[in-house]
Each structure stands twice: as structure tokens, then as C-alpha cells.
Amino acid sequence: MINRVVAVEYVRRMQGGSQAHLLRCSDGEYYVVKFQNNPQGTRILANELMAAVLAARLGLPIPESAIVDVTEILIQRTGDLTIQIGRGNVSCSPGLCFGSRLPSEAGPYGIRVPIAIQNFLPDCPPHKIINNAEFVRMLVFDKWTCNSDCRQVMFTCARGAQDYTVTMIDNGFCFNGIEWTFPNLPKGGLSPRPSAYETVRGIDSFEKWIQVLEDDAGIQLLDHLADEIPPEWYQCDRKALHRLLDDLNRRRHHVRALLYTSRSEFPQCFPNWVYKHPINYNPIARSQPLRANATSA
């Protein structure tokens, strides 16, 4: 079951194309909240929740997610809860929103406070990132779900620690964003970090995770997923949602070919992959490029 909370306090505006806002919620935690009238489209919320559920079932390092109820009273009392449209602003839509929880720790008087995060560590060697190997697993997921964005992450460091932990964030452009289609996008889902895939020696480096998708467990991942999504996040178009899930189920068996295409098109991302052209290799034809000017949040 997806956690459901109520927004109780406004904190600040976040960066990124979805124009999310940071809110404190009824469980005492802080959530990056995306609204139904965000400029990227209502389906972005559905994408975020579907990706969060699937990634969590696969044990990937993603933030805890919640359906956040933002009341009209809170919006009316908070002048900064707005979405910029062109040269003007409109109020954020009240109702059910998607929330991605920020890592937090106990603060004064038992109140939870967010811990420091960074979105980019240009000089951090891979051995300083405790779970750097998760980039490999996440690429299998991003290829499966057709993430048309580059892989967005955040790095956290516990108080007094020297090593970082990577968390995978911002999955709104899985399923090719609001299009809900599955073109082959060789650059989609790739991380710009030079060290992200340095442990990859070939397709065998992904094989364990591909097998998880291809066997019966892959089908079970999709069980009851449609029931988790608020209907207003996909315009109550149940047929479109089930069509998406059917396509996603079939795509489980194409991930290997998609990874080969990414390596062929962007070998610099896989510096240690010894490439051998596979027998009977027939990758899906590309139909459109990666979305330009990728943004986070």
C-alpha cells in the first residue's frame, strides 16, 4: 500500500521543470511534492508513482513515496504555492499530489529535519560512494521503463560520515513521459557520471537483473499496479493505463537489446565494456532522441 499523508506546512520551492515544492506533512517528514497542474503534465505524477512502486519492489535505492493531500486552505494561505505559466503564476491545484520523501534525521525537540543532499559530486571517486554499483541495476530499470531523461540522483552523507550514498530520484519521464510510448532511446536513463558504469565488462554485468525481469517475478512486479494510481492522474483513462502496463510487460524481454544499443551509441559511458557484436542482434529501431535540457525534481 502506498503511504498517504496530508501536507501541513510549506517550506520552499524546488528547482526543476515540474516546479515541485517542499512540504512538511502529517507524518513529520518532508516531501518534494509535484502537483497535478505542473507544466510537464498530469501523467508525470502517475509515472512517478508507478516507477516508485516498481523500483521499490526491485529493491532499488529510491526515496519513499507518498500520495500527498494538499488542501485548498493551505494553498490559499501560502502565496508561494504557485506554478509559473509563461510570464504569470497560477495557484497549485489542491487535491492528491505525488510526494518524494527527503532523507531526514532527528532534530531538536524530536522534530525531523532534512539532511544535507547534493545532486552532483564532480570530484568524488566511486569508492567514496557506498552503493555506486546501483547505477548498473538502475540502468536496467530505466531501459525497461523507457526513461527518456538522463538518470537523476542525489547524494547524502550522514552526520560525521565521510562516504556518500546515492539515491535515484525524478522518474517522471519513465514511460517516455506523458506520451506513454516505448521508443528506443539509446541515451535515455544513462548517468552523466564517468564512473557510473566502470564495473561493466559486458552484457553479463547486467544479466542477473535482466533475468529478474524476464522470469515470472517480472510479471508479478506489475500485479495490482493500476490500483495504486489515483484516476485523476491519468484522466481516468483506464484503457490507456492498462495498454501501458501491457506494453511494459512485453518490454521485459527487450532490455538486453536496448542495453546493447546504448553501449553501441555511447561507448564512452562504458569504458570497460569489451564489445562483442551479439549473434542475431536486432535492436529496436530508434524513433526519437533524448529529451533536451533534462531537469531534476
Secondary structure, DSSP 8 states (H G I E B T S, - for coil): --EEEEEEEEEEE--STT--EEEEETTS-EEEEE-TT-TT-THHHHHHHHHHHHHHHTT-----EEEEEE-HHHHHH-TT-EEEETTEEEE---EEEEEEE--EEE-GGG-EEE--EES--TT--GGGBTTTTHHHHHHHHHHHTT--S--EEEEE--TT---BEEEEE--TTGGGGGG----B-TTTT----TTTTTT--STHHHHHHHHHHHSHHHHHHTTTGGGGS-GGGGTT-HHHHHHHHHHHHHHTTSHHHHHHHHHHH-GGG-TT------TT-----B-S---SS----
